[in-house]
């Protein structure tokens, strides 16, 4: 019998625009490899950058928030597994899934812990250290409640698993470490990459709608780039990313060598052309797609402690992890100018990709958890009584709020 997966997307996947889009495509591929019949549904409008999922045999369905049509849709589809793309989708549709398909395995993909990213962002805005006041927020209550209501939650970073287990006492049995899934880098691939002397300039890349990315570009422009350019006056800073608004484009300054390039049709190509990647992230969560792309393409990096979180484990970084502006600039200039150092750091990046993000190992671990949890679903849920409590109250409160909105909309 064909197994069915329903993915309820916060947005339609855009693998060329964001790390979140790439990761969603990686998750989809795992289920395709397991011969699932997949339906991707979302209440979000599609952009021109959205991947056409029908080209890989996936049905695309538009769904409505607070509308009974979803009940009829999911009853007819009758999926074996439902994956919520971020906790907001579980809040909206989780109770409907539980009511109409109670035996479907419910998976939450957080992408990153939103409450962690937002808490760090607020602490940054307030110019305060990141304390429990920012961590134990209303957003944390919402996201962690969603984790408990699901059977398995995919967490992209080991650092985030540690926060959930130790700061919030979330049961380890509810969490599954699921980082980027990448192809190992072979010696043949490495041999084809452009060499040190064939590359030029600095690069940063990232979706500009994502606030940590825009803030990082602003930090580069205002603080770091002037310090770097003093040491490497002929270098340019090339800034790539989707959804560049007027506030991004106005940072362009050819005279200063700060070039806003906009959307990159081929992120691998522009990364391979660059000598050094800069990821000046001052707040955020999850894993940084730009660092993974840099390592895949043999481009050493300079990043911050927040940027490096969860990326390197016990291995050395493919560059430097520093937080003070002057040290960041010094390391960027040194990495750019020292060929032997550059080659050494490039090799460290290949080691990180092959050791920590091996697609086949990660897929095997996830498929095992998926099969075991499906088989033992009843016992798994009995052992998660907190989740049952939260689902009970959600069915009372969220359901009737949604029914009220439905009635109001009529």
C-alpha positions in Angstrom: 0.0 0.0 0.0 1.3 3.5 -0.9 2.3 5.6 2.0 1.1 9.2 1.9 2.8 12.3 3.2 1.1 15.7 3.6 3.5 18.7 4.0 1.8 21.9 5.3 4.1 24.6 4.2 4.5 28.1 5.8 5.8 29.1 2.4 6.3 27.3 -1.0 9.9 26.1 -1.1 12.4 28.4 -2.7 15.7 26.5 -2.8 17.5 29.2 -4.7 16.4 31.9 -2.3 17.0 30.5 1.2 18.6 27.8 3.3 15.1 27.0 4.5 14.0 26.3 1.0 17.0 24.0 0.3 16.4 22.1 3.5 12.7 21.5 2.7 13.8 20.0 -0.6 16.2 17.8 1.2 13.4 16.5 3.5 11.1 16.0 0.5 13.9 13.9 -1.2 14.1 11.6 1.8 10.4 10.8 1.6 10.6 10.4 -2.2 13.4 7.9 -1.6 11.0 6.0 0.7 8.4 5.9 -2.1 5.9 8.2 -0.3 3.2 9.8 -2.4 3.6 13.5 -1.4 1.2 16.4 -1.3 2.5 19.9 -0.5 -0.2 22.3 0.7 0.2 25.9 1.8 -2.0 28.9 2.5 0.8 31.2 1.2 0.8 32.9 -2.2 3.5 31.6 -4.6 6.4 33.8 -5.7 8.2 33.5 -9.0 11.1 31.9 -7.1 9.0 29.0 -5.8 10.2 25.5 -7.0 7.6 23.7 -9.2 7.1 20.6 -7.2 5.0 19.0 -9.9 8.2 18.4 -11.9 9.2 15.8 -9.3 5.8 14.2 -9.0 4.4 16.2 -6.0 0.9 17.5 -5.9 0.6 21.2 -5.0 -2.6 22.3 -3.2 -3.6 25.8 -2.0 -5.4 25.6 1.4 -7.2 28.3 3.4 -6.7 29.3 7.0 -9.7 29.0 9.4 -11.8 27.2 6.7 -13.7 23.9 6.9 -12.6 23.0 3.4 -9.3 21.7 4.9 -11.2 19.1 6.9 -12.8 17.6 3.7 -9.4 17.8 2.0 -7.5 15.9 4.6 -10.2 13.3 5.2 -10.1 12.5 1.5 -6.3 12.5 1.3 -6.0 10.5 4.6 -2.2 10.8 5.0 0.0 8.5 7.0 2.4 11.3 7.9 1.8 15.0 8.2 4.8 17.4 8.4 4.3 20.9 9.6 6.7 23.5 8.2 7.3 25.6 11.3 5.2 25.8 14.4 2.8 28.4 13.0 1.4 25.8 10.6 1.0 23.3 13.5 -0.9 26.0 15.5 -3.3 26.6 12.5 -3.8 23.1 11.2 -2.6 20.7 13.9 -6.0 20.4 15.7 -7.7 19.7 12.3 -5.1 17.0 11.5 -5.6 15.4 15.0 -9.4 15.5 14.7 -9.7 14.2 11.1 -6.6 11.9 10.9 -5.8 10.9 14.5 -3.5 8.0 13.5 -1.3 10.1 11.2 2.2 10.6 12.5 2.7 14.4 13.2 6.2 15.8 12.4 7.2 19.4 13.1 10.1 20.9 11.2 11.2 24.0 13.1 13.8 25.2 10.5 15.4 27.1 13.4 14.0 27.8 16.9 12.0 31.0 16.2 11.8 31.9 19.8 15.6 31.7 20.1 16.2 33.9 17.0 13.6 36.4 18.1 14.9 36.6 21.7 18.4 37.2 20.5 17.2 39.8 18.1 15.3 41.6 20.8 18.3 41.5 23.2 20.4 43.0 20.4 17.9 45.8 19.8 17.8 46.5 23.5 21.6 46.4 23.7 21.3 43.9 26.5 23.0 40.5 27.1 20.8 37.6 26.1 19.3 36.4 29.4 16.5 34.1 30.5 14.2 37.1 30.2 14.6 36.9 26.4 14.7 33.1 26.3 11.5 32.3 28.3 9.2 34.3 26.1 5.6 34.0 24.9 7.1 32.8 21.5 8.9 30.0 23.4 5.7 28.9 25.1 4.0 28.7 21.7 6.8 26.9 19.9 7.5 24.4 22.7 3.8 23.7 23.0 3.8 22.8 19.3 6.8 20.5 19.8 4.9 18.6 22.6 1.8 18.3 20.4 3.8 16.6 17.6 5.2 13.1 17.7 8.7 14.0 16.3 10.3 17.5 15.9 13.2 18.0 13.5 15.9 20.2 15.0 18.6 21.5 12.7 21.3 22.3 15.3 22.8 20.4 18.2 23.0 23.7 20.1 19.2 24.0 19.8 18.7 20.4 21.0 20.8 21.2 24.1 18.7 24.3 24.8 15.4 22.4 24.6 16.7 19.5 26.7 18.5 21.4 29.4 16.8 24.8 29.6 13.2 23.6 28.9 13.4 19.9 29.9 11.9 18.7 26.7 12.1 14.9 26.4 14.8 13.7 24.1 12.4 11.2 22.6 10.4 14.0 21.0 13.5 15.6 19.3 15.5 14.4 16.3 18.7 16.1 15.1 18.3 16.7 11.4 20.9 19.1 10.0 21.7 20.0 6.4 21.9 16.8 4.2 24.8 17.3 1.8 26.7 15.1 -0.7 30.2 14.2 0.4 32.9 16.2 -1.4 35.2 13.9 -3.4 38.8 14.5 -4.3 37.6 14.7 -8.0 35.2 17.5 -7.1 37.9 19.3 -5.1 40.3 19.1 -8.0 37.8 20.9 -10.3 37.2 23.9 -7.9 38.9 27.2 -8.8 42.3 27.6 -7.0 43.3 30.5 -4.7 44.9 32.5 -7.5 41.8 32.1 -9.8 39.5 33.7 -7.2 39.0 37.3 -6.2 36.9 39.5 -3.8 34.8 38.8 -0.7 31.3 37.4 -0.8 28.2 37.3 1.5 24.9 35.7 0.5 21.4 35.4 2.0 17.7 36.1 1.7 17.3 39.8 2.6 13.8 39.3 4.1 15.5 37.3 6.9 16.4 40.1 9.4 19.7 38.5 10.6 20.9 38.6 7.0 20.0 42.3 6.4 21.5 43.2 9.8 24.7 41.4 8.9 25.0 43.3 5.5 24.4 46.6 7.3 27.1 45.7 9.9 29.5 44.8 7.0 28.8 48.1 5.2 29.0 50.4 8.2 31.6 48.8 10.4 33.6 45.9 9.0 34.2 46.7 5.4 36.0 50.0 6.0 38.4 48.2 8.3 38.9 45.3 5.8 39.4 47.6 2.8 42.2 49.5 4.6 44.2 46.3 4.5 43.1 44.9 1.1 42.3 48.1 -0.9 41.8 46.4 -4.3 39.3 43.8 -3.0 35.5 44.3 -3.4 32.7 43.1 -1.2 30.0 41.3 -3.3 26.6 41.0 -1.6 24.2 38.5 -3.1 20.7 37.6 -1.9 17.0 37.4 -3.0 14.4 40.1 -2.3 16.8 43.1 -2.2 14.7 46.1 -1.3 15.4 49.8 -1.7 17.1 49.8 1.8 19.4 47.1 0.6 20.2 48.6 -2.8 21.0 51.9 -1.3 24.0 50.4 0.4 25.6 49.9 -3.0 28.8 52.0 -3.4 31.1 51.2 -6.3 33.7 53.7 -5.2 34.1 51.9 -1.8 34.0 48.5 -3.5 30.7 47.5 -1.7 28.7 46.0 -4.5 25.0 44.8 -4.1 24.7 42.1 -6.7 21.2 40.9 -5.8 19.7 37.5 -6.6 22.3 34.8 -7.6 20.9 32.4 -10.2 23.7 30.0 -9.3 24.9 30.3 -5.7 27.6 27.7 -6.2 29.1 29.6 -9.1 29.4 32.9 -7.4 30.7 31.3 -4.2 33.4 29.5 -6.2 34.5 32.8 -7.9 35.0 34.4 -4.5 38.1 34.1 -2.3 36.6 34.6 1.2 33.0 34.4 2.5 32.0 36.8 5.3 29.1 35.9 7.6 28.8 38.8 10.1 25.7 37.4 11.9 25.0 39.2 15.2 21.8 37.4 16.1 19.9 34.4 14.8 19.5 30.6 15.2 19.7 27.4 13.3 22.4 26.6 10.8 23.8 29.1 8.3 23.3 28.0 4.7 25.9 30.5 3.4 28.6 28.7 5.6 27.6 25.3 4.2 27.7 26.6 0.6 31.0 28.2 1.3 32.5 24.9 2.6 31.0 23.0 -0.4 32.6 25.3 -2.8 36.0 25.6 -1.1 35.6 29.2 0.0 37.0 29.8 3.5 35.0 32.0 5.9 35.1 34.5 8.7 32.0 34.4 10.9 30.8 35.2 14.4 30.0 32.9 17.4 26.3 33.1 16.5 27.1 32.4 12.8 29.2 29.3 13.7 26.7 27.9 16.2 26.0 24.2 15.4 28.2 24.2 12.3 31.5 22.7 13.2 31.0 20.5 16.3 34.5 19.4 17.6 36.1 20.1 14.2 38.1 23.2 13.2 36.2 25.9 11.3 36.9 26.6 7.6 38.3 30.0 8.6 37.9 32.1 11.8 35.2 32.6 14.4 35.6 36.1 15.9 33.3 38.7 17.4 35.2 42.0 17.8 35.1 44.2 14.6 38.8 44.8 14.4 39.7 41.1 14.9 37.0 40.2 12.3 38.6 42.6 9.8 42.2 41.4 10.6 41.3 37.7 10.1 39.4 38.5 6.9 42.4 40.4 5.4 44.8 37.6 6.6 42.7 34.8 5.1 42.4 36.8 1.8 46.1 37.5 1.5 47.8 34.3 2.8 47.6 31.4 0.3 48.9 28.7 2.6 46.5 29.6 5.4 43.6 29.8 2.8 44.4 26.3 1.5 44.5 24.9 5.1 41.2 26.4 6.0 39.6 25.2 2.7 40.6 21.6 3.6 39.0 22.1 7.1 35.7 23.0 5.4 35.7 19.8 3.2 36.3 17.8 6.4 33.3 19.4 8.2 31.0 18.7 5.2 32.1 15.1 4.9 32.0 14.4 8.7 29.0 16.3 9.9 26.5 16.6 7.0 26.8 13.3 5.1 23.4 12.9 3.4 23.3 9.1 3.5 24.0 8.8 7.3 21.4 11.5 8.2 18.8 10.0 5.9 19.3 6.5 7.4 18.9 7.8 11.0 15.8 9.7 10.1 14.1 6.8 8.3 14.8 4.6 11.3 13.1 7.1 13.7 10.2 7.5 11.3 9.5 3.8 11.0 10.0 3.1 14.7 7.7 5.9 15.8 5.0 5.0 13.3 5.0 1.4 14.6 4.9 2.4 18.3 2.8 5.5 17.9 0.2 4.7 20.6 2.9 4.0 23.2 4.9 7.0 22.0 1.9 9.3 22.6 1.1 7.7 26.0 4.7 8.5 27.1 4.1 12.1 26.0 1.3 13.0 28.4 2.2 16.7 28.4 1.5 16.6 24.6 -1.9 15.1 25.2 -2.7 17.8 27.7 -1.7 20.5 25.3 -3.6 18.9 22.4 -6.7 18.6 24.6 -6.7 22.3 25.4 -5.8 23.3 21.9 -8.7 21.4 20.6 -10.9 23.4 23.0 -9.3 26.9 22.5 -7.8 27.0 19.0 -10.7 25.0 17.5 -13.4 27.3 18.8 -11.4 30.5 17.9 -11.1 29.1 14.4 -14.8 28.2 14.3 -15.6 31.8 15.4 -13.4 33.2 12.6 -15.2 30.9 10.1 -18.6 32.1 11.3 -17.5 35.7 11.2 -16.1 35.3 7.7 -19.5 34.0 6.5 
